[in-house]
Amino acid sequence: MIKKRSIAKTATALLTAAMLIQAVPAHADSVHVAKEGDTFYTLSKKYGVGLNTLIKANNDISPYNIYGGLKITIPGKTNTVKAAAASKSSSAAKTITTASLDVNADDKVVQAWGKTFDYSKAVEVKATAYSADASENGGWGAVDYFGNPLELGTIAVDPSVIPLGTKVLVTGHSHPGLPKQAFVATARDIGGAIKGKRIDIFIPGSQKSVSTFGFQDVELYILK
């Protein structure tokens, strides 16, 4: 009798365990905490989720109102999310994502990163780049004209051509330390050699790596 009861208990325990395993979803949803610059397009590429699937899973979030700290559901990609987070933490360099650029000159609208930007005009300029090295910052340290730390997205301009504080979409550049095809920048700095249709793009990294940017012809879209 004792042996039969023991067998019965064991069988019940195994059956219960099997039911619990089946009850756990193989691909549970996960949550991504948004950072500045995130879009449904970039997140769909990052986590390998279809763009439409991602948008439907977050139908209460406007694609044009994604801000830092916003919680975004990543459908059915638990393992992918964990792998992406682990990859990010183990990598010292920033991952640069390619923008999908589409310009409508008639309506003065440009689309990049899955976002739509209205612009007032497009300007072709000659671009150079600078690093945080003291020799490139007039002895003032790694800060912009307003005293804020230099960061990706800072550009130096001639204020008579592009007023300080102006936001622009930079396109046509090429450097491994910059987002490909397009990125949003703000005119926060000036420089003695930056006159006329010239900009100087801050790029995080060593002076040697930044110097490989050289001189490039880029096109700016002055954002409204």
HELIX and SHEET records of a PDB file:
HELIX    1   1 ILE A    2  ALA A   23  1                                  22    
HELIX    2   2 PHE A   40  TYR A   47  1                                   8    
HELIX    3   3 LEU A   51  ALA A   57  1                                   7    
HELIX    4   4 THR A   78  SER A   90  1                                  13    
HELIX    5   5 ALA A  134  GLU A  136  5                                   3    
HELIX    6   6 GLN A  207  SER A  211  1                                   5    
SHEET    1   A 2 SER A  30  VAL A  33  0                                        
SHEET    2   A 2 LYS A  71  ILE A  74 -1                                        
SHEET    1   B 8 ASP A 102  ASN A 104  0                                        
SHEET    2   B 8 VAL A 109  ALA A 112 -1                                        
SHEET    3   B 8 LYS A 115  TYR A 130 -1                                        
SHEET    4   B 8 ARG A 198  PHE A 202  1                                        
SHEET    5   B 8 THR A 154  VAL A 157 -1                                        
SHEET    6   B 8 ALA A 182  ASP A 189  1                                        
SHEET    7   B 8 LYS A 167  THR A 171 -1                                        
SHEET    8   B 8 GLN A 216  LEU A 223 -1                                        
END                                                                             
